[in-house]
Amino acid sequence: MSQDLVPDAEAVMAGKGKAGRGEICAWAMYDVANATYGTVVATAVYNAYFVNVIAGRAPGIGSGIGTSLLTMVICISSLAIVFTAPVIGTIADATASKKKLLLFSTLICIAATASLSLVGPGAYIAAMIILIIANTAFGTCEDLVAAFLPELATREDMGRISAFGWAAGYVGGLISLGTCLGYVKWAQTQGQTSVQFVPVVMIICAAFYALASSPTFIFLRERASPEPLKAGENFVHVGFERLKRTFSHARHYRDLFAFLLTLLVYSCGTTTIMHLATVYAQEVMKFTTQDSIALILVVNVTAAIGAVIFGYVQDRIGSVKTLATTLGFWTVAIIMATMAHSKGDLWIASNVVGIAMGASGSAGRALVGQFSPHGRSGEFLGLWGVGVKLATAVGAVSFGLITHLTGGNLRIALASTLTFFILGIFLLLRVNEQRGIEAAHQDVDEPV
């Protein structure tokens, strides 16, 4: 592939320094916005509602099958992102259309979220289809908004800026969860059941997502410049060619690929916990919907604190050491949750998870940003998205399979995720952070 297809790094960086606090805040507002889907729909409310009500009341669906169907949804939507994210990322770079593609994906996720309100008990096939669409759009949005990070931050402060956005997301989760919890409490005083109030919660989520994301689309700038196409070329072809070229230089980017493998492994554990935490809480610890929302509400506070604190730590001691520390937190938290026998025990374990979740998510995103060459953030953070979503699929399948093989024993399934965190710590030792940053600065054709 010709060098003409590589974005002009100088052109991209020329406008980079113009990003002020207002624009960074506008970027972070998207994390506030999409947190409502990640925390309310995919974590605190709808996943457990799908298992207990949508699938649980369907004729012929036995005990434990709802969890398997949910893991199937997570797996399918994650694989959809795996196959599309790298190409969407490279096309976004080549066409300088990250913002347009982000808007399109956002509208799909909002519409799908609102559509969940129309699905009644037993209609699990319709719910699965809508959830697959919503999850896929949501994951695509995560990748595209992350691709703006290298344009807004220097490599020296990328940890703090990434952590700021990540923490803002947890603030968004607090606001949306708090709003939903207030509505649920009111609905319950009126004698309403989950079949009545959960659909309204989905409408609240869709509205919050649309409102909170508006500043991003109004104030965030697209700094990249589109590449002119040669005769007979199209951007889909260019996207595949650039992706092929990146993999052909895997030796040059060996620390990036070593980290992506590490990310894939430990994310099998993190994503499984995030998607199935409330299922575990309600099925094993007998949490109510209100209990689950309150738990996730508090966990969002600790996650925001973890993201901010470790964002500063990351810029001081490095991303790799920071990640190793947070994976240690994850390991301790899972052991605590597996051994929990009271709601209080699970509350303590969940807040340790919160600290680890905020820190590891922010640090991982920032590290890939540090390993990304100028003008190729969409492509490289698309690969970050591939790692996370492939991990989501693998983690969901393994959790569902172990749950099935153990006759629905969620404690054993939860304990199995420890393998991913421990292996992730060892794989992280293979990543040379400074060498990876230097590779991003060098021309791809130069030996490292």
N, C-alpha and C positions, 0 to 999 in steps of 0.2 A: 504494500500500500504506500502511496506517495506521502511525502512529508507535508504536502499541501493540505492533507486531511486532518493534520494535528492543529488544534486551535492555537491562535496567536497568543502566547502567554503574556507578552507585554501588553497587548490590547486589553486582555482581561484584567491584568493587574493595574492598568492605568487608572481605572475607576474604582479600584478596590479601597483605596485610602479614604474615599469620600463617604464611606458608610459610617454614619453617626449613630448616637445612642437611639435616636428615634427610629431609624431604619432597623437596627438590631432588635429593638423592642417589637417592631412590626413583624419581623421574622419569628421572634419568640412567641408572638401571639398565635401562630399556627399550632405550636405545641400546646398552648392553652386550649385551642379549639378542638384538635383531634383527640385530646385526652378524654373528652366526654364519651367518645366511642370506645377507646381503649379501656377505660375504667368502668363505665356504666354498662355498656352493651357487652363487651368481650370479657369482662371480669366480674363485676359485682352483681349484675342483675340478669341479663338475658341468657347467658350460657346455662346458669342453674335453672332458670325458668324453662329453657328448652328441654333440659333433661327431665325435670319434674312434671311439667305441665304439657308442653307441646308434644313431646314424644311419650311422656309418661302416661298420658291419657289416650294414646292411639291404640285402637284394637290390635291385638296380636303382638304388641311390643312388651316384652318381658322386662323384669328387673335387671338393671345394668346395661340394657341395650341402648338406652338413651345416651349414656356416656360414650359408648362405642360410636354411635351416630354423630355425636358432637366431635369426637376426635377425627372422624372421617371428613367432616366439614372443614376442620382446621387444616387437615392434611391436604385436601384438594385445593383450597384457596392458597395455601402456602406454596404448593408446587406450581400453581398458576403464576405466582410472582417470581418464582425461581426461573421460569422459562422466559418471562417478559422483562424483568427488571434490567438486566444488562443492556438489552437492545433499546429499551425506552430511555435509559440513562445516556447511552451514546447518541441517540437521536436528539435528545434534549440538549446535549452539548453542541452537536453539529448545527442544529437549527436555532440555537439560543432561545429555546422555547420551554425552559423549565417551568416558568410561571404559568404559561398557557396550559401545559399538561397537568400541572398541579391543580389548576382551577377545574379542568374537566374531570379529573379523578375525584376531586372533592365533591362536586355536584352529584356524581354517581353514588358516593358513599352516603351523602346526606339523603338522597332519594331512597336508597335501599334501607337506611335506618328508619325512615318514616314509614316505609312499606311494612316493616315488621309489626307495626301496630295493627295491621289488617289480618294477621295470621292468628287463627283461633286454636284452641286445644285440639290435639290430634292431627293437625295439618302439618306433619313434620316434614314432608317432602317439599312443600312450598317454603317452609322456614329454612330448610337446608339450602335451597337454591338462592334465596335472598341473602342468607348469611355468607355464602360463598362469594357472591357479588360484592357485598359490603366489605368483607375481610380483604378481598383482593384489591379493591379500590383503596382501602385504608392503608394497606401495606405499600402500595405504589406511592401514595401521598407521603408516607414516612420517608421513602427514599428520595423523592424529589425535593422536599423541603430541606433534607439533610445536605443535598448537593449545593445549596447556597452557602453553607458554612465556610468553605475555604475562600469564598469571595468576600466574606464579611469579617473574617478574623485572620490575624497573622499566625504563623506556626507557634509563636511564643505565647499567645493568649488564647489559642484555640480551645484549650481545656476549660478555661473560665467561661468563654462564650458558649461552648457546647453545654456546659453545666447550667448556665443561665437559662438556655432554652429548655433543657430537661427539667429544671426546677419549676419553670413557668408552666410546663405541662402538668406537673403535679398540683400546682395551684389551680389550674383549670379543672383538674380532676376533683379537687376539693369543692370548687364552686358548683360544678355540675352535680356531683354526688350529694352535696349539701342541699341543693335545690330539690333533687329527686327524693332524698330522705324526708325532707319537709313535706313534700307532696304525699309520699307513701304513708307517713304518720297520719296526715289529715284524712287520706282515703280510708285508712283502717278505722278511724274514729267514726266514719260514715257507714261502717259495716261492709266496705268493699273488699273483695278478694283479689289475689294476684292477677286473675284473669281480667279484672276490670282496671286495675291501676298500672300494670306493666305496659300495656299498649300506650297509655298516656305518657309514661316515662320515655318511651321511644320517640314520641313527638317532641317532648322537651329536649331530648338529646339532639335531634335533628335541627331544631331551632337554635340551640346553643352553638352547635357546630357552625352553622351558617353565619350567625352574628359575630362570634369571636374570631372567625377567620377573615372577616372583611378587611381589617387593617393590613393584613398581609398582602392582599391583592391590590390595595389602594397605594401603599407606601413602599413596598419592597421592589427594588429595581432588578431588572435582568441585565447583568453586567457583561455577559459574554456577547460576542458578535457572531452572527450566522456565517457559515462557510459557503462560498459559492460552489455550486455543483458543476462538475464537468459534463460534457455531452454524454447522454446515455446513462448517467448515474441517477440514483434516487437515494433518499436519506435512509431508507430501510437497509439498502445494500451497504451504504456507508457505515451504518451502525454495526452490522455484522462484521464488516471488514476491520473496523477499529477494534472490536472485541477480539477478533481472531489475532490481530497484531499484538494486543496486550498479552494474550496467553502465549504467543510465540516468544515473548520476552519475559517469560516467567522467571528465568534465572536472574535477570536484572531486578525484578520486583520480588525477589525470593522472600523477603521479610513480610511484604504485604500478603503473599500467598500463604506463608507460614502462619500469619495471624488470622487470615480468613479461615484456615483449617481449625485453628484454636477457637475462634469465634463460633464456628459451626458446632464444635463439640460442646462447649460450655452453654451455648444458647439452647441446645436440646433440653437442658435443665431449666434455664431461666424462663423460656417461653412456655414450657409445660406448666410450671408453677403459676405463671401469670394468667394463663387461660383456664386452668382447672382448680384454682385455689378455692373459689366459692363452692364448687362442686364438692370438694373435700370437706370444707367447713360445714356444709349443710347435710351431707350424707353421713359423715363420720362423727362430727362434733355436734350435730343437730342445731346448727345456727338457723335462725329464721332469715327471711329476706331482709328485714330491718337490721338484724344483727350483722349480716354480711355487708350491707351498705355502710354501717357504722364502722366496721373493721377496716374496710378499704378506705374509708374517709380518713381514719387516723394513719393508716399505712402511707397514704399520700403525703402526709405531713413529714413523716420520717424519711420518705423517699426524697422529698425536696431538700431536706436538711442534708441527707447523704450526698445528693448530687452537688450541692453548693460546696460543702466542706471538701469533698474529694476532688472537685474541680480545681480548687486552689492547690490541694496536695499534688494533683497530677502535674500542674505547671512547675512545681518545685522538684519533685522526685522522679517524674517521668510517668508515662502512661502504662508501661509494662508492669512496673512495681505497684502502681495503684491498682491495676486490674488483678494482680496476684493477691493483693490484700482483700479486695472485695470478693473474690472467689472463695477465700477462706471464710468470710462472713456468710456467704451462701451455704457453705458446707455445714457450718455450725447451726444455722437456722433450720436446715432441712432435718438434721438430726433431732433438733428440739421439737419440730412439728410432728415428726414421725412418732416420737415418744409422748406426745401430748395426750393427756387423759381428761382435761377439763378445758372449758372455754378460756380460762385465764392463761393456761399454758399456751394455747394457740395464739392468743393475743400477743404474748411476749415473743414467740417465734416469728409471728407475722411482721412485727416491727423491726426485728433484725433483718428479715427479708427486705423490708422497705429501705433500710439504709443501704443494703447491698445492691438492690435493684436500681436505685437512682444513680449510684456511683458507677456500677458496671456498664449500664446503658450509655451514660454520657461519655465515659472514658473510651469505650469501644468505638463510638462514632467519631470522637475527636482523633483517635489514633489512625483510623482510616483516612480522615481528612489530612493528617500530617503526612501520610504516605502517598497522597494524591498529587500528581503533577499539575501545574497550573493549567487551567482550562479543560481539565478532564475530570472534574469533580462528579459530574453526573454519572459518568461511566464507572468510576471507582467506588463511589458510594452506592451505585446500583449493585456492584459486587458485594458490598456490605449487606445490602438488603437481601441478596441471594443467600448469603450465609445464614442470616437470621431466619429467613422464611423456610429454607431447607431444613434448618434445625427445628423449626416449629412443626414441620411435617413429620420428621423423624421422631421427635419427642412425643408428639401426640399419638403416633402409631404405637410406639413402644409402651406408653402409658396405657393406652387402650388394650393392647395385647396382653400386658401383664395383668391388668384388671380382669380381663376375660379368663385368662388361664388360672387365676387364683380365686375364681368364683366371686369376683366383685370386691376383693380385698384392696381397698384404696391405700391402706397404710403401706403395704408391700410395694404397691405401684409408686407411691411417693418416695419411699426409701430407695427405689431403683435409680432415681434421678441423681443420687450422690455420685454415681459412677461418672457422669458427665462433668461434674465440677472438679473432681479429683484429677481426672484425665486432662481437663482443661488447664489446670495449674502446671502440670508437667509439660504440656505442649507449649505453654507460654514461655518456657525457658529457652525455646529455640528461636524466639523473636528478638532480633537486635534492633532496638528502636532507632539508634543514631544512624545505623547503616540504611535503614528503611527510609529515613528522612533525606539522607544524602542521595539515595537512588531517585527520589522524587524530584530533586533539583537537577540531576544530571540528564543529559540527552539520552533517550532510550537506547540508542545504538552504541553508546560508550560502554566499555566494560566497567564493572563495579570493582 
